[in-house]
Amino acid sequence: LESLTWALSQFTPGASRIQADTVPERSFVVFVLATGLVIATCFISSITSTMASVWTSSQNTVVQRLLLKKFLKQNKVSRSLASRITHYVEFVAELRHRRGH
């Protein structure tokens, strides 16, 4: 139990001068350190998941814009019409983004 307490306390920033002397105190310390480790892991996982979701969404938007430009070029759409279509698509995307927030 003492070695488990020491091992878990290595994950915390800084050492504490207060030491657990009895078995119930050590058990409580182990419980608190393990709970803190789980909560911190869940928090970091949540942040990582959110960042991955934002990145994926951003990449999908970029790919869709590139596909639109490629489509317009392959079908020989005039530059002025292609510009109007592109601006309209970006306008609609911005409206959807605003409504989502």
Phi, psi and chi 1 to 4 in degrees:
 res  aa     phi    psi   chi1   chi2   chi3   chi4
   1 LEU       -  -37.5 -165.0   55.9      -      -
   2 GLU   -67.1  -40.8 -171.3  171.6  -23.3      -
   3 SER   -69.4  -34.5   60.1      -      -      -
   4 LEU   -65.3  -41.7 -178.8   58.9      -      -
   5 THR   -59.3  -45.9  -56.3      -      -      -
   6 TRP   -62.6  -45.2  176.8   85.4      -      -
   7 ALA   -63.2  -44.3      -      -      -      -
   8 LEU   -68.0  -34.3  -72.3  173.5      -      -
   9 SER   -69.8  -15.1   67.9      -      -      -
  10 GLN   -69.7  -18.4  -61.7  -52.2  -56.3      -
  11 PHE   -80.9  -13.5  -70.9  106.4      -      -
  12 THR   -89.9  150.5   61.1      -      -      -
  13 PRO   -80.6  102.9   27.4  -30.7      -      -
  14 GLY   100.3  151.7      -      -      -      -
  15 ALA   -96.6  150.1      -      -      -      -
  16 SER  -100.5  141.7  173.0      -      -      -
  17 ARG   -80.9  -15.5  -66.7 -179.4 -177.1 -141.3
  18 ILE   -85.7  127.6  -59.1  170.9      -      -
  19 GLN  -119.8  145.1  -69.4 -172.6  -21.3      -
  20 ALA   -81.2  130.2      -      -      -      -
  21 ASP  -104.5  -34.4  -66.8  -33.8      -      -
  22 THR   -99.1  163.9   64.1      -      -      -
  23 VAL   -61.4  -44.3  171.9      -      -      -
  24 PRO   -61.8  -37.7  -23.3   31.7      -      -
  25 GLU   -64.9  -44.9  -72.3  175.4  -16.0      -
  26 ARG   -63.1  -40.2  -74.7 -166.1 -178.5  120.7
  27 SER   -61.9  -41.9  -61.5      -      -      -
  28 PHE   -63.7  -42.5  179.9   71.8      -      -
  29 VAL   -62.1  -43.9  168.6      -      -      -
  30 VAL   -62.0  -44.1  166.5      -      -      -
  31 PHE   -60.7  -47.2  171.9   75.0      -      -
  32 VAL   -64.5  -44.1  168.6      -      -      -
  33 LEU   -65.6  -42.0  -71.2  172.8      -      -
  34 ALA   -65.8  -42.1      -      -      -      -
  35 THR   -63.1  -43.2  -57.4      -      -      -
  36 GLY   -61.9  -39.1      -      -      -      -
  37 LEU   -64.4  -43.1 -172.9   61.5      -      -
  38 VAL   -65.4  -45.0  168.3      -      -      -
  39 ILE   -63.5  -43.8  -69.4  171.6      -      -
  40 ALA   -63.1  -40.3      -      -      -      -
  41 THR   -63.7  -42.8  -58.0      -      -      -
  42 CYS   -64.0  -40.0  -69.3      -      -      -
  43 PHE   -63.2  -47.5  178.7   70.1      -      -
  44 ILE   -65.0  -39.0  -68.7  171.0      -      -
  45 SER   -62.4  -41.0  172.5      -      -      -
  46 SER   -63.5  -43.9  173.1      -      -      -
  47 ILE   -63.4  -44.1  -69.7  173.3      -      -
  48 THR   -62.5  -42.5  -56.9      -      -      -
  49 SER   -63.4  -42.6  175.6      -      -      -
  50 THR   -64.1  -42.8  -58.4      -      -      -
  51 MET   -64.4  -40.1  -70.8  177.5   66.3      -
  52 ALA   -64.7  -39.4      -      -      -      -
  53 SER   -64.2  -44.2  175.5      -      -      -
  54 VAL   -63.1  -42.7  167.7      -      -      -
  55 TRP   -63.8  -43.5 -175.8   82.8      -      -
  56 THR   -63.2  -42.7  -59.1      -      -      -
  57 SER   -61.9  -42.9  174.4      -      -      -
  58 SER   -63.8  -42.8  174.1      -      -      -
  59 GLN   -64.0  -40.1  -74.8  -60.0  106.8      -
  60 ASN   -61.8  -39.8  -73.1  -19.8      -      -
  61 THR   -63.2  -44.0  -57.4      -      -      -
  62 VAL   -63.4  -44.3  169.1      -      -      -
  63 VAL   -62.9  -43.2  167.9      -      -      -
  64 GLN   -62.0  -40.6  -69.6  -62.5  -42.1      -
  65 ARG   -66.0  -40.9  -74.2 -177.9 -178.9  160.9
  66 LEU   -64.7  -40.1  -71.7  173.6      -      -
  67 LEU   -65.0  -37.9  -72.0  174.0      -      -
  68 LEU   -63.2  -46.8  174.5   62.1      -      -
  69 LYS   -61.8  -40.1  -72.2 -178.8 -179.3 -177.5
  70 LYS   -64.5  -43.2 -178.0  177.8  178.9 -179.1
  71 PHE   -60.6  -47.1  173.5   82.0      -      -
  72 LEU   -62.2  -38.7  -65.7  172.0      -      -
  73 LYS   -70.5  -42.8 -170.7  173.0 -176.8  178.6
  74 GLN   -65.0  -31.5  -75.2  177.0  -14.3      -
  75 ASN   -94.1   11.3  -70.2  -69.5      -      -
  76 LYS    52.5   46.3  -61.6  177.0 -177.2  166.0
  77 VAL   -77.2  138.0  175.9      -      -      -
  78 SER   -60.3  155.0   69.4      -      -      -
  79 ARG   -61.7  -40.2  -74.6 -173.8 -175.4 -147.5
  80 SER   -66.4  -42.6   62.8      -      -      -
  81 LEU   -68.4  -41.1  180.0   57.7      -      -
  82 ALA   -61.1  -39.8      -      -      -      -
  83 SER   -64.3  -43.3  175.2      -      -      -
  84 ARG   -63.9  -42.3  -71.3  175.6   54.3 -160.7
  85 ILE   -63.4  -45.8  -68.7  170.3      -      -
  86 THR   -62.0  -44.5  -56.6      -      -      -
  87 HIS   -63.3  -40.0  -72.9  -60.4      -      -
  88 TYR   -64.3  -44.1  177.0   73.8      -      -
  89 VAL   -62.0  -41.9  168.3      -      -      -
  90 GLU   -65.8  -37.2  -71.3  175.0    0.8      -
  91 PHE   -63.3  -45.4  171.3   74.7      -      -
  92 VAL   -65.7  -40.1  169.6      -      -      -
  93 ALA   -62.6  -40.2      -      -      -      -
  94 GLU   -66.2  -40.3 -178.5   64.9   29.4      -
  95 LEU   -61.8  -44.0  -80.0  179.0      -      -
  96 ARG   -64.0  -38.4  -73.4 -175.7  179.6  170.4
  97 HIS   -64.2  -42.3  179.6   72.4      -      -
  98 ARG   -65.4  -41.3  -73.7 -176.5 -170.0  167.1
  99 ARG   -67.7  -29.8  -72.7 -176.8 -174.5  164.9
 100 GLY   -71.4  -21.6      -      -      -      -
 101 HIS  -103.3      -  -69.0  -67.1      -      -
